[in-house]
Amino acid sequence: MQLIQYLKDRNESVSAFAARISEPQTTIRKIVYGQRQPSLPLAVKISEATEGATSPGELVINSSDAA
């Protein structure tokens, strides 16, 4: 599941999620909207915070999507 869908399903804002995992809101917002790729440790942290609903692999931006 993509992170944006996870947040929508749980009615959780980007800022609330960022605060919950102690990460900057701007960083999480860019990840949610596909503007940046998280580091591996952050991808794992997000996966753990979503209880596996969003896997680290789903947070990777495909080069064809980034164009």
ROFILO-623018 format. One line per 10 residues: number of its first residue (from 1); their letters; for each residue x, y, z of N, C-alpha, C, O. Coordinates in pm, 1 decimal. Layout:
NUM = a = X,Y,Z,X,Y,Z,X,Y,Z,X,Y,Z ~ ...
This chain:
1 = mqliqylkdr = 84.6,-117.3,0.0,0.0,0.0,0.0,89.4,124.0,0.0,187.4,130.9,74.1 ~ 55.2,219.6,-82.2,131.2,343.5,-83.5,104.2,422.1,44.8,-3.3,412.4,103.9 ~ 202.9,499.2,85.7,191.5,574.2,210.2,74.8,672.3,206.3,5.6,689.0,306.7 ~ 52.1,736.2,94.4,-58.8,831.0,84.7,-192.7,760.3,109.6,-281.2,815.7,174.8 ~ -207.0,638.5,57.9,-330.8,563.0,79.5,-343.9,520.6,225.2,-453.2,524.7,281.6 ~ -234.0,480.2,285.7,-234.0,444.9,427.1,-285.1,562.0,510.0,-371.3,544.7,596.2 ~ -232.2,680.6,484.0,-272.8,799.0,561.0,-419.6,833.0,537.4,-491.3,866.8,631.6 ~ -465.0,824.3,412.2,-605.9,852.4,381.0,-697.6,753.0,451.3,-798.8,792.0,509.6 ~ -662.2,624.4,445.8,-744.9,520.5,507.9,-759.1,540.8,658.0,-861.6,506.3,716.7 ~ -657.0,596.3,718.8,-658.7,616.6,864.1,-692.1,759.4,904.7,-689.6,794.5,1022.7
11 = nesvsafaar = -723.4,841.4,804.0,-757.1,981.9,828.6,-648.3,1050.2,912.6,-677.2,1125.3,1005.7 ~ -523.1,1021.8,877.0,-408.3,1078.7,947.9,-338.8,1176.4,854.0,-311.6,1143.5,738.6 ~ -310.5,1294.3,902.6,-243.6,1394.2,820.1,-95.0,1362.3,808.2,-38.6,1288.4,888.9 ~ -34.3,1419.2,707.0,109.5,1403.6,688.1,183.1,1458.4,809.4,277.6,1396.6,858.5 ~ 140.0,1573.8,857.3,207.8,1634.9,972.6,193.9,1549.2,1098.2,288.8,1538.5,1175.9 ~ 77.9,1488.3,1119.1,59.0,1402.1,1235.9,146.1,1276.9,1225.2,205.4,1233.3,1323.8 ~ 153.3,1219.4,1105.1,236.4,1101.5,1086.0,382.9,1135.8,1107.1,455.8,1061.5,1172.8 ~ 426.1,1248.6,1051.5,565.2,1292.2,1068.0,598.8,1310.1,1215.3,705.3,1267.9,1260.5 ~ 509.4,1371.8,1289.7,531.6,1391.6,1433.0,536.5,1257.3,1505.3,617.3,1237.8,1596.2 ~ 450.5,1165.7,1464.7,444.5,1034.4,1529.8,575.0,956.6,1512.8,615.1,881.8,1601.9
21 = isepqttirk = 641.0,974.5,1398.0,765.8,900.8,1376.8,889.1,989.9,1397.7,1001.5,949.2,1368.2 ~ 867.4,1109.3,1447.9,976.3,1203.7,1479.9,1064.6,1236.4,1359.4,1187.4,1231.9,1366.8 ~ 998.5,1269.4,1248.8,1068.1,1309.7,1126.8,1011.7,1443.7,1080.9,896.6,1475.9,1110.3 ~ 1092.3,1522.1,1008.6,1042.8,1651.5,960.1,922.8,1635.5,866.8,920.2,1546.6,781.7 ~ 825.4,1721.5,883.8,704.5,1716.6,801.9,738.2,1730.8,653.9,679.6,1662.0,570.3 ~ 831.4,1818.7,621.0,865.8,1839.8,479.7,923.3,1712.4,417.4,896.1,1682.4,301.2 ~ 1000.7,1639.4,492.6,1058.1,1514.3,442.3,948.5,1413.4,412.3,946.4,1352.6,305.2 ~ 857.8,1395.9,507.0,749.5,1298.6,489.4,656.9,1341.4,376.5,612.7,1257.5,297.9 ~ 627.0,1470.3,367.1,540.4,1520.2,260.4,601.2,1488.4,122.6,530.3,1444.4,32.2 ~ 730.5,1510.5,107.4,796.5,1482.5,-20.4,793.6,1333.3,-53.2,779.6,1295.2,-169.4
31 = ivygqrqpsl = 806.8,1250.3,48.2,799.8,1105.2,27.3,658.0,1064.5,-12.2,639.0,986.0,-105.1 ~ 558.9,1118.1,58.3,418.8,1086.0,30.2,381.9,1120.5,-113.7,312.1,1044.0,-180.3 ~ 428.6,1234.8,-161.4,391.8,1280.4,-295.4,493.9,1243.7,-402.9,488.6,1296.5,-513.9 ~ 587.5,1153.0,-370.4,679.8,1100.3,-468.8,785.9,1196.8,-517.2,840.5,1180.0,-626.2 ~ 815.5,1297.3,-437.3,916.2,1395.9,-475.6,1055.4,1358.0,-427.8,1155.2,1414.0,-473.2 ~ 1061.1,1264.4,-337.7,1191.6,1214.5,-293.3,1176.1,1072.2,-243.7,1066.9,1026.5,-209.7 ~ 1287.1,1005.5,-241.0,1292.6,867.4,-195.5,1353.9,866.5,-55.7,1452.6,936.2,-31.9 ~ 1298.8,790.5,35.6,1357.8,785.3,169.3,1486.3,703.3,170.9,1508.1,617.2,85.6 ~ 1568.9,731.2,267.7,1684.3,645.0,290.8,1631.7,509.2,335.6,1516.3,497.1,376.6 ~ 1715.9,408.4,327.6,1672.8,275.0,371.2,1629.6,274.7,517.6,1525.4,217.0,548.9
41 = plavkiseat = 1705.5,337.0,609.3,1659.8,338.2,748.9,1524.3,407.1,766.8,1442.3,363.0,847.3 ~ 1500.8,515.4,691.5,1371.6,584.8,703.0,1260.6,500.2,642.2,1150.0,496.8,696.0 ~ 1287.5,432.1,531.6,1186.9,344.7,471.0,1145.9,233.9,568.4,1027.9,200.9,579.7 ~ 1243.0,177.7,637.7,1214.9,74.1,737.5,1133.7,133.9,852.8,1039.3,71.6,901.2 ~ 1170.1,253.2,895.9,1098.4,321.0,1005.3,952.7,345.8,966.9,862.5,325.4,1048.2 ~ 929.8,389.8,842.7,793.2,412.6,795.8,717.3,280.6,789.9,601.3,274.1,830.4 ~ 781.5,175.9,740.0,716.8,44.9,734.2,677.5,-4.1,872.7,567.9,-56.8,892.1 ~ 766.5,13.3,967.7,735.8,-27.0,1105.7,622.1,56.8,1163.7,536.0,4.3,1234.4 ~ 621.5,186.7,1134.1,516.1,275.3,1186.8,379.5,242.7,1126.7,276.3,266.4,1189.4 ~ 379.5,188.4,1005.5,253.3,150.4,941.5,220.7,3.6,965.4,128.5,-50.8,904.6
51 = egatspgelv = 296.2,-59.9,1053.6,279.4,-200.8,1086.3,283.8,-288.7,961.2,208.8,-385.4,947.9 ~ 374.1,-252.0,870.3,393.5,-331.1,750.0,296.2,-302.7,637.1,307.7,-361.4,529.6 ~ 200.3,-213.4,659.8,103.0,-182.8,554.4,171.6,-119.0,433.7,129.8,-139.2,319.6 ~ 276.0,-42.8,459.6,357.9,16.5,353.3,496.6,-43.2,365.0,565.6,-22.7,464.9 ~ 537.3,-116.6,263.5,668.4,-181.0,268.2,775.9,-85.0,217.7,745.8,7.9,142.7 ~ 900.6,-106.7,258.2,1009.1,-21.4,207.8,1014.4,-19.4,54.7,1044.8,84.4,-4.1 ~ 985.9,-130.3,-9.3,987.7,-136.4,-154.7,884.6,-45.9,-220.2,906.5,3.7,-330.7 ~ 773.5,-24.3,-153.4,668.9,62.5,-208.4,705.7,210.2,-199.1,641.3,294.4,-261.7 ~ 807.7,241.6,-122.0,849.2,380.1,-107.2,957.5,419.7,-207.9,995.9,536.4,-216.4 ~ 1006.3,321.3,-284.0,1110.5,346.8,-383.2,1045.9,407.6,-507.2,943.3,359.9,-555.6
61 = inssdaa = 1107.6,512.4,-556.6,1058.8,578.7,-677.5,1122.6,511.0,-798.1,1245.1,505.0,-809.1 ~ 1040.4,460.7,-887.3,1091.1,401.2,-1011.5,1142.4,511.3,-1101.6,1083.0,619.0,-1107.4 ~ 1250.9,486.8,-1171.6,1308.1,589.0,-1258.2,1208.5,631.7,-1366.6,1210.8,747.3,-1408.9 ~ 1123.5,543.6,-1411.1,1023.3,579.2,-1512.6,914.8,668.9,-1455.0,853.9,746.0,-1529.2 ~ 888.9,660.9,-1324.8,789.8,745.7,-1259.9,844.4,884.5,-1230.7,767.6,980.1,-1220.9 ~ 973.3,896.7,-1216.9,1034.3,1022.2,-1176.3,1044.4,1122.6,-1290.5,1074.5,1239.5,-1266.6 ~ 1020.3,1080.1,-1412.0,1035.6,1169.0,-1527.4,928.3,1272.9,-1537.3,929.3,1354.1,-1629.8
